[in-house]
């Protein structure tokens, strides 16, 4: 069965209905109105260069059967070539004014088309009800002239009533930042589609080299502040100065069949960091970056207290995550909480950690994670497949303080984080190195419950020691089994650990521990 994930005026995205992680059980051919247009092998595929408001008949051909499907593309007001506004697209002349003029002038319901070429630009500001289409070979290339990037205040003041109008944030705090390359604020019904590329060009400037000396926080490649009904489909996002895509306090954000890439050693180049958003779909995407592939967030304690907006209703499915610190991360900025997260049918390759939850003292009493499920995941050469770390020691001025690292139970107050129940089901993890699972709850506020069910972890024969979690005084480990500390309830069911040094299951300061079908080979 073929399910529709996105239909635009010139592109569509479909998802195969099966239980295999990321890859289709068999290769297939896609025909459109009887003409072969695509051969694929993944569970998500896309079609581009379509006509608006047009009915199409498709056929999906597998080796042993075929399946018909139909769709109609969305209507639109008009489609205009960006070069009609004077954009050169030669990679030499700056096209900022021409592109911004096009965005400003087009009527609602229009599509701005970028033909093949390199469009050198400073930050661009989006408008509601506009689609940007980057055709194959089209590149929006960020300027390396950092001093010409506007610096935005965290908020502007309403002159009438003195109220704050929030504008930007960085790493969970409302602080000034450089304007992002593609910047949307308080807009709706915005789409960026096509086979083209948004390239932050950070490797050719000083964004990665000198960021500790900047007057303010780095920009993102794509940033949405308090937007709704936002879609990215098909495009590649690369080499961002910091996080690649950052939706903030936004609703109904869809990311379909996109590719996000940055060098493995590039600093803080998370792929997608939805922060205090409601309704995020990340489906059929590929990631290869220098930090976390996906990091779901809800701000640090000041933002959490101020807005009380948790991350809610996030779906991640049929994605491929490679390299980076963590494949799927919750936190560490989660002061308003995270709830209703589903991560299924994904493949992780060669990340430092697979499923990664991180928090610490100081995130606050509202930083509760609830109703989170990880199911049907395959991991290959992930150093530590599962990590829950309540002693995270990065990104804060007091990161090395006794308050963060003290293992004695401290008084529970408004700064104390909480962790609910976590379900890790149906996973096959091969060639791990550091630990099969490393779960380290807070002494005074243990994790409520952890379920590990139908999981197989095998270690690489040449495994090397490493640190499973970013903590003060962390010890290097190698082939450590299932390690759980400070958890009230533990269920380990039908779990196999191959090649561990020492016991398959190590628990400390845990309440009820139930094992059924635990095997050590």
C-alpha positions in Angstrom: 0.0 0.0 0.0 1.2 3.5 -0.9 0.4 6.3 1.5 0.6 10.0 0.6 2.8 12.1 2.8 2.9 15.4 1.0 1.2 16.9 -2.1 2.3 20.2 -3.4 1.8 22.0 -6.7 4.9 20.6 -8.3 6.1 17.7 -6.1 4.7 14.8 -4.1 6.0 12.4 -1.5 4.8 8.8 -0.8 5.5 6.2 1.8 5.3 2.4 1.5 3.2 0.7 4.2 5.4 -2.1 5.6 7.4 -2.9 8.7 10.9 -2.7 7.4 13.3 0.0 8.7 14.0 2.6 6.0 14.7 0.2 3.1 12.0 -1.4 1.0 11.8 -5.2 1.1 12.5 -5.2 -2.6 13.5 -2.7 -5.2 10.7 -1.1 -7.3 9.9 0.9 -10.4 7.5 3.9 -10.4 5.5 4.7 -13.5 3.6 8.0 -14.0 0.9 8.0 -16.6 2.5 4.9 -18.1 6.1 6.3 -18.2 8.9 5.0 -16.0 10.2 7.9 -13.8 11.9 6.4 -10.9 13.6 3.2 -9.5 13.8 3.0 -5.8 14.8 0.9 -2.8 13.6 2.9 0.2 10.2 3.1 1.9 9.8 6.8 1.0 10.0 8.2 -2.6 9.2 11.5 -4.2 8.2 12.8 -7.6 9.2 16.3 -8.9 8.7 18.6 -11.9 4.9 18.0 -11.9 2.2 20.4 -13.2 0.0 22.2 -10.8 -3.7 21.2 -10.3 -3.2 18.1 -12.5 -4.5 14.5 -12.0 -1.9 11.8 -12.3 -2.1 8.0 -12.4 0.9 6.1 -10.9 2.0 2.5 -10.8 4.4 0.9 -8.4 6.0 -2.2 -9.8 7.7 -4.8 -7.6 9.3 -8.0 -8.9 6.2 -10.0 -7.9 3.3 -7.6 -8.0 2.2 -4.1 -9.0 0.1 -1.5 -7.2 -1.8 1.5 -8.7 -2.1 4.8 -7.1 -3.5 8.2 -8.1 -3.2 11.8 -6.9 -3.9 15.4 -8.0 -1.3 18.1 -7.4 -2.3 21.3 -5.6 -3.4 24.4 -7.4 -1.4 27.6 -7.2 -1.7 31.3 -8.1 1.4 31.5 -10.3 5.0 30.3 -10.7 7.7 32.9 -11.4 11.4 32.4 -12.2 13.6 34.2 -9.7 15.8 35.4 -12.6 12.9 37.6 -13.7 13.8 39.8 -10.7 17.5 40.0 -11.6 19.0 37.1 -9.8 22.2 36.1 -11.6 22.7 32.6 -10.2 26.4 32.6 -11.2 27.8 32.2 -7.7 29.8 35.4 -8.0 27.3 38.2 -7.9 25.2 38.6 -4.8 21.6 37.8 -5.3 20.1 38.8 -2.0 18.2 41.9 -3.2 16.8 40.1 -6.2 15.6 37.0 -4.3 14.1 39.1 -1.4 12.3 41.4 -3.9 10.8 38.3 -5.6 9.6 36.9 -2.2 8.1 40.3 -1.2 6.4 40.9 -4.5 4.7 37.6 -5.3 1.0 37.2 -4.4 -0.2 34.6 -1.9 -0.3 31.1 -3.3 2.7 31.6 -5.6 5.8 29.5 -6.3 9.2 31.1 -6.7 11.2 28.9 -9.0 15.0 28.7 -8.9 16.5 27.1 -12.1 19.9 25.5 -12.0 22.6 27.8 -10.8 24.3 29.1 -7.6 22.6 32.0 -5.9 25.0 33.7 -3.5 23.0 35.5 -0.8 22.9 37.0 2.7 19.9 36.0 4.9 16.5 35.9 3.3 13.1 36.4 5.0 10.1 34.3 4.1 6.5 35.3 3.7 3.3 33.4 4.3 1.6 31.4 1.5 4.8 31.2 -0.6 6.6 28.1 -2.0 10.3 28.2 -2.9 11.2 25.5 -5.5 14.9 24.7 -5.9 15.3 22.7 -9.1 18.0 20.1 -9.6 21.3 22.0 -9.7 20.0 25.1 -7.9 22.0 26.1 -4.9 21.2 28.9 -2.4 24.7 29.6 -1.1 25.3 31.5 2.1 27.6 34.5 2.0 30.8 34.2 4.1 30.7 37.9 5.0 29.6 37.4 8.6 29.7 41.1 9.5 26.9 41.7 7.0 24.5 39.2 8.6 22.0 41.2 10.7 22.1 40.5 14.5 18.5 40.0 15.8 17.5 40.8 19.3 15.9 38.1 21.3 12.6 40.1 21.2 11.3 43.4 20.1 9.1 45.6 22.4 5.6 46.6 21.5 5.5 50.4 21.7 1.8 50.4 22.6 1.7 48.0 25.5 5.3 47.2 26.2 4.8 43.5 25.5 7.6 41.4 24.2 7.6 40.1 20.6 9.9 37.0 20.7 12.2 36.7 17.7 15.1 34.3 18.2 16.7 31.9 20.7 19.7 29.7 20.8 20.4 26.5 22.8 17.3 27.0 24.9 17.8 30.6 25.9 16.4 33.8 24.5 19.5 35.6 23.3 20.5 37.6 20.3 21.6 35.7 17.2 22.7 36.3 13.7 19.8 36.1 11.3 19.6 32.7 9.7 20.2 32.1 6.0 16.5 31.2 5.4 14.4 32.9 8.1 10.7 32.6 8.7 9.0 34.4 11.6 5.2 34.4 12.4 4.3 33.0 8.9 2.2 30.1 7.8 1.7 27.9 4.8 5.4 28.0 3.7 7.1 25.3 1.7 10.6 24.8 0.3 10.7 21.9 -2.2 12.7 20.4 -5.0 15.9 18.6 -5.7 18.1 21.6 -5.1 20.4 22.6 -2.2 20.5 25.2 0.6 24.2 25.5 1.5 25.3 27.5 4.5 28.9 27.6 3.1 30.2 27.6 6.7 33.4 25.8 5.7 34.5 28.7 3.6 34.0 31.4 6.2 34.8 31.6 9.9 31.5 30.2 11.2 33.1 26.9 12.4 36.5 28.2 13.1 36.0 31.3 15.3 32.5 30.9 16.8 33.7 31.1 20.4 34.9 34.7 19.7 31.7 35.9 18.0 29.6 38.7 19.7 26.5 36.5 19.5 25.1 33.1 18.6 25.6 31.7 15.1 22.7 31.5 12.5 21.0 28.4 11.3 20.6 27.4 7.7 16.8 27.3 8.1 15.0 28.8 11.0 11.2 29.1 11.7 10.0 31.1 14.6 6.4 30.7 15.7 5.3 29.5 12.2 2.6 27.0 11.3 2.1 24.7 8.4 5.7 24.5 7.2 7.0 22.0 4.8 10.5 21.0 3.5 10.4 18.4 0.8 13.2 16.9 -1.2 15.9 19.5 -0.7 19.4 19.1 0.6 20.5 21.3 3.5 24.3 21.4 4.0 27.1 23.1 5.9 25.1 25.3 8.2 27.0 27.6 10.5 25.3 25.8 13.4 22.1 23.7 13.6 20.8 23.1 10.1 17.0 23.3 10.6 15.6 24.9 13.8 11.8 25.2 14.1 11.0 27.2 17.3 7.5 27.3 18.9 6.0 26.2 15.5 3.1 24.0 14.6 2.6 21.4 11.9 6.1 21.1 10.6 6.6 18.5 7.9 10.1 17.3 6.7 9.9 14.8 3.9 12.6 13.0 2.0 15.3 15.6 2.6 19.0 15.2 3.1 21.0 17.1 5.7 24.8 16.9 5.6 27.8 18.5 7.3 31.3 17.2 8.0 31.5 14.9 11.0 33.9 17.2 12.8 31.9 20.4 12.2 30.7 22.1 15.5 27.1 22.0 16.6 25.7 21.1 13.2 22.7 19.2 14.4 20.4 18.3 11.5 17.0 19.1 12.9 16.2 20.6 16.3 12.5 21.2 16.8 12.1 23.2 19.9 8.8 23.6 21.8 6.9 22.6 18.6 3.6 20.8 18.3 3.0 18.4 15.4 6.3 17.5 13.7 6.7 14.8 11.1 10.2 13.8 10.0 9.7 11.0 7.4 12.0 9.4 4.9 15.0 11.8 5.6 18.7 11.1 5.6 21.3 12.7 7.9 25.1 12.8 8.1 26.2 15.6 10.4 28.7 16.7 13.1 26.4 16.6 16.1 22.9 15.1 16.8 20.9 14.1 13.8 17.5 14.9 15.5 17.3 16.7 18.8 13.9 17.4 20.2 14.0 20.3 22.7 11.8 22.6 24.8 14.2 25.2 26.2 16.2 25.7 29.3 14.7 26.5 32.6 14.0 30.2 32.0 12.2 29.6 28.7 10.4 26.6 30.1 9.0 28.6 33.0 8.1 31.6 30.8 6.3 29.8 28.0 5.4 26.4 29.4 5.3 24.9 25.9 6.4 21.3 25.7 7.5 19.5 22.6 4.5 17.5 21.6 3.3 15.0 18.9 6.5 14.3 17.1 6.8 11.4 14.6 10.1 10.1 13.2 9.8 7.3 10.7 11.8 5.6 7.9 14.8 7.8 8.4 18.6 7.0 7.9 20.9 8.6 10.4 24.7 8.4 9.9 27.6 9.8 12.0 27.0 12.5 14.5 26.9 12.3 18.3 23.4 10.9 18.6 20.9 9.6 16.0 17.7 10.6 17.9 18.1 12.8 20.9 15.7 14.2 23.5 17.2 17.2 25.3 19.2 18.4 26.8 17.1 21.6 26.7 13.8 20.1 27.8 12.7 22.4 30.6 9.0 22.5 29.4 8.9 18.7 28.9 8.6 16.4 25.9 5.6 14.1 25.3 4.1 11.9 22.6 7.1 11.0 20.6 7.2 8.0 18.2 10.4 6.9 16.6 10.0 3.8 14.3 11.4 2.0 11.3 14.7 3.9 11.3 18.3 2.9 10.6 21.3 4.3 12.5 24.8 3.9 11.2 28.1 4.8 12.9 26.7 7.4 15.3 28.3 7.7 18.7 25.0 7.0 20.4 21.7 5.8 19.0 18.6 6.7 21.0 19.9 9.4 23.4 18.1 11.1 26.2 20.1 13.8 28.1 19.2 16.1 30.9 20.7 17.4 34.2 20.0 19.2 37.4 18.8 22.7 36.6 16.4 21.8 33.8 13.5 22.1 36.2 10.5 20.2 37.5 8.5 20.6 34.3 11.1 18.8 32.2 9.2 15.5 32.2 9.4 13.2 29.3 6.2 11.1 28.9 4.7 8.8 26.3 7.8 8.1 24.3 8.3 5.0 22.3 11.2 3.7 20.2 10.3 0.7 18.1 11.6 -1.2 15.1 15.1 0.3 14.9 18.2 -1.2 13.3 21.7 0.1 14.3 25.0 -0.7 12.7 28.3 0.3 14.3 26.6 2.6 16.8 29.1 2.8 19.7 26.3 2.8 22.4 22.8 2.1 21.1 20.8 3.3 24.1 21.7 6.2 26.4 19.7 8.0 29.1 22.0 10.4 30.9 20.8 12.7 33.7 24.3 14.0 34.3 24.9 15.8 31.0 27.6 18.4 31.4 27.6 20.5 28.2 26.4 23.9 27.1 26.0 25.6 30.5 28.3 27.9 32.5 28.0 25.6 35.5 28.7 22.4 33.6 31.6 21.5 35.8 30.1 22.5 39.1 29.4 20.2 42.1 25.7 20.9 41.6 25.9 19.0 38.3 28.2 16.2 39.2 27.5 15.5 42.9 26.3 11.9 43.3 24.8 12.4 46.7 21.0 13.0 46.7 20.3 16.7 46.7 17.1 18.3 47.9 14.3 18.1 45.3 13.2 21.6 44.3 12.0 23.6 41.2 15.3 22.9 39.4 15.1 19.1 39.7 14.3 17.3 36.4 12.0 14.3 36.2 12.0 11.3 33.8 8.9 9.1 33.2 8.7 5.8 31.3 10.7 4.7 28.3 9.9 1.9 25.9 12.7 0.4 23.7 11.3 -2.4 21.6 12.3 -4.5 18.6 15.9 -3.4 17.9 18.8 -5.1 16.2 22.1 -3.5 17.0 25.3 -4.9 15.5 29.0 -4.0 16.0 28.5 -1.9 19.1 31.7 -1.0 21.0 31.2 0.9 24.2 28.0 -0.3 25.9 24.9 -2.1 24.9 22.8 0.3 27.0 23.8 3.0 29.4 21.1 4.4 31.6 22.1 6.7 34.5 19.3 8.3 36.4 19.4 11.1 38.9 20.1 10.0 42.5 17.3 12.0 44.1 14.9 11.7 41.2 15.2 8.2 39.6 13.8 7.4 36.2 10.3 5.9 36.6 10.5 2.9 34.3 12.6 1.4 31.5 11.4 -1.4 29.2 13.9 -3.2 27.0 12.0 -5.8 24.9 12.9 -7.9 21.8 16.4 -6.4 21.5 19.6 -7.9 20.2 23.0 -6.3 20.7 26.3 -7.7 19.5 29.7 -6.1 20.0 32.4 -5.6 17.3 35.4 -8.0 17.7 37.8 -5.0 17.6 35.7 -2.7 19.9 37.6 0.2 21.4 36.9 1.9 24.8 34.9 5.1 24.8 32.7 7.2 27.0 29.1 6.1 26.8 27.6 9.4 28.1 28.9 13.0 28.4 29.4 13.4 32.1 31.9 14.8 34.6 34.5 12.2 35.6 33.1 9.7 33.0 34.9 6.4 32.8 35.8 4.8 29.5 34.0 1.5 28.9 34.3 -1.3 26.4 31.8 -4.0 25.6 29.7 -3.0 28.7 26.4 -4.9 28.8 23.0 -3.4 29.9 23.9 -0.8 32.5 21.0 0.8 34.5 21.4 3.0 37.6 18.7 4.9 39.5 15.6 3.5 37.9 12.5 2.6 39.8 11.2 -0.2 37.5 13.1 -2.2 35.0 11.8 -4.8 32.6 14.2 -6.7 30.4 12.4 -9.2 28.1 13.7 -11.3 25.3 17.0 -9.4 25.1 20.2 -11.0 23.8 23.7 -9.5 24.4 26.6 -11.0 22.4 30.3 -10.4 23.3 29.9 -8.4 26.4 32.8 -8.2 28.9 31.3 -9.1 32.3 27.6 -9.5 33.1 24.9 -8.9 30.5 22.9 -6.9 33.0 24.3 -4.5 35.6 21.9 -2.6 37.8 22.5 -0.3 40.7 20.1 1.7 42.9 17.2 0.2 41.0 13.8 -0.8 42.5 12.0 -3.7 40.9 14.0 -5.5 38.2 12.2 -8.1 36.1 14.0 -10.2 33.5 12.5 -12.7 31.1 14.4 -14.4 28.3 17.7 -12.5 28.9 20.5 -14.2 27.1 24.2 -13.7 27.1 26.3 -15.2 24.3 
